[in-house]
């Protein structure tokens, strides 16, 4: 399975008028999850979230490509 770089956010419980609405909702959720956390706890949250999502994806080739692409921008 190749890494999907197209917008792929969806919420099966809500019908959306725009493709990116669910992505906006995720961004808001992500920002809100960091509210009131100090830098160390925020980093721990990010690390835990990355590991949970990586486990959900499970495909090492997809994860490898995602890490490589993310590192290109750093």
C-alpha atoms as a printed R data frame, in Angstrom:
   type eleno elety resid chain resno       x      y      z
1  ATOM     1    CA   UNK     A     1   0.000  0.000  0.000
2  ATOM     2    CA   UNK     A     2   1.584  3.352 -0.996
3  ATOM     3    CA   UNK     A     3   1.517  6.381  1.274
4  ATOM     4    CA   UNK     A     4  -1.675  8.363  0.595
5  ATOM     5    CA   UNK     A     5  -0.828 12.050  0.151
6  ATOM     6    CA   UNK     A     6  -4.351 13.119 -0.817
7  ATOM     7    CA   UNK     A     7  -6.815 14.526  1.726
8  ATOM     8    CA   UNK     A     8  -8.322 11.453  3.355
9  ATOM     9    CA   UNK     A     9 -10.110 12.766  6.440
10 ATOM    10    CA   UNK     A    10 -13.659 11.670  6.986
11 ATOM    11    CA   UNK     A    11 -16.177 11.279  9.755
12 ATOM    12    CA   UNK     A    12 -18.733  8.573  8.968
13 ATOM    13    CA   UNK     A    13 -21.155 10.112 11.469
14 ATOM    14    CA   UNK     A    14 -21.337 13.510  9.741
15 ATOM    15    CA   UNK     A    15 -22.048 14.528  6.172
16 ATOM    16    CA   UNK     A    16 -19.671 17.251  4.977
17 ATOM    17    CA   UNK     A    17 -20.164 20.010  2.465
18 ATOM    18    CA   UNK     A    18 -16.423 20.409  1.855
19 ATOM    19    CA   UNK     A    19 -13.704 17.748  1.538
20 ATOM    20    CA   UNK     A    20 -11.443 19.335  4.108
21 ATOM    21    CA   UNK     A    21 -13.956 19.889  6.915
22 ATOM    22    CA   UNK     A    22 -13.059 16.675  8.727
23 ATOM    23    CA   UNK     A    23  -9.373 17.580  8.384
24 ATOM    24    CA   UNK     A    24 -10.129 20.932  9.988
25 ATOM    25    CA   UNK     A    25 -11.913 19.119 12.799
26 ATOM    26    CA   UNK     A    26  -8.874 16.880 13.332
27 ATOM    27    CA   UNK     A    27  -6.555 19.896 13.421
28 ATOM    28    CA   UNK     A    28  -8.780 21.519 16.041
29 ATOM    29    CA   UNK     A    29  -8.818 18.267 18.055
30 ATOM    30    CA   UNK     A    30  -5.030 18.020 17.858
31 ATOM    31    CA   UNK     A    31  -4.486 21.619 18.959
32 ATOM    32    CA   UNK     A    32  -7.009 21.252 21.776
33 ATOM    33    CA   UNK     A    33  -5.310 18.059 23.010
34 ATOM    34    CA   UNK     A    34  -2.161 20.120 23.681
35 ATOM    35    CA   UNK     A    35  -3.945 22.865 25.629
36 ATOM    36    CA   UNK     A    36  -2.468 23.450 29.092
37 ATOM    37    CA   UNK     A    37   0.416 20.995 28.533
38 ATOM    38    CA   UNK     A    38   3.984 22.083 29.106
39 ATOM    39    CA   UNK     A    39   6.555 21.410 26.373
40 ATOM    40    CA   UNK     A    40   7.635 18.039 27.796
41 ATOM    41    CA   UNK     A    41   4.078 16.721 28.172
42 ATOM    42    CA   UNK     A    42   3.180 18.022 24.702
43 ATOM    43    CA   UNK     A    43   6.159 16.145 23.219
44 ATOM    44    CA   UNK     A    44   5.102 12.998 25.104
45 ATOM    45    CA   UNK     A    45   1.557 13.321 23.724
46 ATOM    46    CA   UNK     A    46   2.938 13.671 20.172
47 ATOM    47    CA   UNK     A    47   5.199 10.643 20.593
48 ATOM    48    CA   UNK     A    48   2.379  8.507 21.989
49 ATOM    49    CA   UNK     A    49   0.011  9.593 19.211
50 ATOM    50    CA   UNK     A    50   2.613  8.804 16.544
51 ATOM    51    CA   UNK     A    51   3.172  5.316 17.964
52 ATOM    52    CA   UNK     A    52  -0.560  4.604 18.240
53 ATOM    53    CA   UNK     A    53  -1.206  5.692 14.644
54 ATOM    54    CA   UNK     A    54   1.893  3.882 13.343
55 ATOM    55    CA   UNK     A    55   0.659  0.694 14.985
56 ATOM    56    CA   UNK     A    56  -2.755  1.224 13.387
57 ATOM    57    CA   UNK     A    57  -1.184  1.670  9.936
58 ATOM    58    CA   UNK     A    58   1.096 -1.298 10.497
59 ATOM    59    CA   UNK     A    59   2.676 -1.307  7.025
60 ATOM    60    CA   UNK     A    60   6.390 -0.633  7.507
61 ATOM    61    CA   UNK     A    61   6.886  0.494  3.902
62 ATOM    62    CA   UNK     A    62   4.174  3.163  4.331
63 ATOM    63    CA   UNK     A    63   5.643  4.257  7.657
64 ATOM    64    CA   UNK     A    64   9.140  4.415  6.160
65 ATOM    65    CA   UNK     A    65   7.923  6.608  3.290
66 ATOM    66    CA   UNK     A    66   6.015  8.866  5.705
67 ATOM    67    CA   UNK     A    67   9.126  9.346  7.874
68 ATOM    68    CA   UNK     A    68  11.255 10.080  4.806
69 ATOM    69    CA   UNK     A    69   8.764 12.631  3.460
70 ATOM    70    CA   UNK     A    70   8.329 14.291  6.839
71 ATOM    71    CA   UNK     A    71  12.101 14.556  7.239
72 ATOM    72    CA   UNK     A    72  12.428 16.270  3.836
73 ATOM    73    CA   UNK     A    73  10.644 19.312  5.265
74 ATOM    74    CA   UNK     A    74  12.791 19.583  8.415
